[in-house]
Structures are given as structure tokens and as C-alpha cells.
Amino acid sequence: MTESIRRSGEHEYEGPEDPYSQQHVHSAPVNPEWPPPPPYEPAAATVTAPGAEPARQRTRGPIALLAAVAIVAAAVGGGTAYAFQELTGKDTVASAGTTTAVVPASKRGDVAAIASAVSPSVVEIQATLDNGSSTGSGVVITSGGEIVTNNHVVSGASSIKVRTSDGKGYIADVVGTDSSKDLALIKLRGASGLSAAALGDSSDVKVGDSVVAIGSPEGLTGTVTSGIVSALDRDVTVSTDESQGQNQGQGDGGQWPFQFGGRQFNGDTGSSTTTYKAIQTDASLNPGNSGGALIDASGRVIGINSAMYSSSSQASSSSDAGSVGLGFAIPVNTVKSDLAKLRSGSTS
């Protein structure tokens, strides 16, 4: 292109009135690397000016684009990170969204505000078993219907039905299970646009922090209770035997036997067990809360409720029934580290 422009310039001034140009054309070949200077400057300016301007525009373009991207990223903050997690299926991105509070700073710790924000992300789970049914809860982690719950809520289930907070019903399939951590991932059929929970950082949790629990105790969907974190890193031992919970009243509302402090609660855990570090809370938990959300003051999920002591299974007096303020939750960081395994379809 540069060569053709220069040749046209040379012919433009060729003629008897331009002896220099005439002599140049006949005495020496045109050299595109070292062309002779044009007869006067306007012609040279006309050739070079158009090429210079686009170069400056191309230089500014990427800078302006990067600036625009930076502004948008700053505006959406942690929401972008969580959306990226949902699209890619990578649990490592979830931790990037932990700085985003679900409730406004002015409403931090407000149980009503937390319940309003997070309840749409907690579902009721009804699992049909060979000898009855199991009732539990689950936490929506993607808008497409991925739900985290306890393994003991869905283990051995021939069919699973899920009801969201707005009353819609879905059929769910088990994607993956991890009995060593009492976790399971299920996926709703034909679901979209669900409200996904914000996953927090359980390493930041401290004894005395306010917490809110949401679940479906005794099938009462969307029940909200509150309390504090009463201890951390409690060794909780649960059964990994698929039939153990069914034999110990799981069909009667989701009671799950576990060991803590050298004692067994809610029945015999059997010989096949696993132990994990749990968050202890005094928020009222009852059968059916299993798999539900334990939430911090900013509305972020910090744990999956998994075990609770209920004296009703060991005492005949009705006055002894119900929660006694001893519940345990699987830390959400354990959940996030296990997501890739669950999504891969592992059934350990």
C-alpha cells in the first residue's frame, strides 16, 4: 500500500515543468525504502496524516476498554465472582464472594432482614426410602438448581422431591455424595432463576458470633431460629451406614444418630462412622433442620446444619421434647472444598 501511494505521487508531478521528477524517473528505479522527497510538503502530509490518526485511536481503545471493565467489576464486586463460579462450576471462586454482605450494613444482625434475604435459598427435601420417608433441608448454591444437603437426608432414597420457599415443587436427582463429610449434592430438574445463597468463610467464625438457622424442622418449611456460636472445632461422629438412619427413626422426621463427647445421641451410630470438625450452636435445631443453612450476621452461609440433640428420643415426658440448644453444623469451607468432588459424581 505504501509503495502504490508513492508511485502515484511521482506520476502526479511528472512532466516538462518538473525536470527533477522527470530525471528521477528515467535515471534510477524507485526504491520504496529510500524514496526521493516530494516536490512540496502538502502531498507528504496528505499521505502520512491518515495513517497516524488511526494508530492513536487504536492505542486509546484498549485503555478505555480496560477502564470500563474495571469500573463495572468494582460496581458488582463479589456478585461477579459468584456468577463466575456458577458458570464454570469451580468451587474455588466461591470464596471470592465472601466479602459481599447479603443484608445492608445497617441491618447487620437483624434476624428479620437475614431471614428475608436468605429464606428463598433454603428448600425442604422429602426423600422416599424403602421403609418410609426422610425430611430434611437444603441450600441452593446455583440458580440452575444445585443444592447442598446432608448425605444422611438423601442416602438410600428411591426418589427425591424438593419444595422451594415460594411453594414450587421439583424432582431432584443425586449428583454426588460424600459420607465421610455427611454431604450430598442434588440437582433439580428443569429449575432456573433460583435464588442462590452467598457462601461465607467459616474460618472467620468466632465463638459468640450471632447466627441464624433456617430449615424445615418436622416439615415446617422456612422455620427461622437464632442464637450464637457456642463452640468451634467440635469432633462430631456420625454413621456412614446407609441403612443406619432408616433404622433409627429417620423416617419419622430425620433424626440422625451421632456421637459427641464420648456419648451417643438419637440412637446407636453403628460400627461404620466418620468424624468431622463442626461448628456448635445454641440456635434451636430439630429433626428436619438437617441440611439447612447456618447463617452469619451479614446473611452469608457459614455452615450446613447436620446434627442436633433431641431429648424426646430418650425421655417419655413431653416436657423434655424439643431442642435443648445443642446443634452442630458442617463448616462451609468444608463444603466448598468438597464441591468439585460432589460435582464429579462421586458417591463415596
Salt bridges, closest charged atoms under 4 A:
GLU3 OE2 - ARG7 NH2 2.62
GLU14 OE1 - HIS11 ND1 3.19
GLU53 OE1 - ARG56 NH2 2.34
GLU124 OE1 - ARG163 NH2 2.90
GLU146 OE1 - ARG343 NH2 2.73
ASP173 OD1 - ARG189 NH2 2.84
ASP178 OD2 - LYS181 NZ 3.56
ASP178 OD2 - LYS341 NZ 3.51
ASP182 OD2 - HIS152 ND1 2.85
ASP235 OD1 - LYS277 NZ 2.87
ASP296 OD2 - ARG300 NE 3.22
ASP338 OD1 - LYS181 NZ 3.98
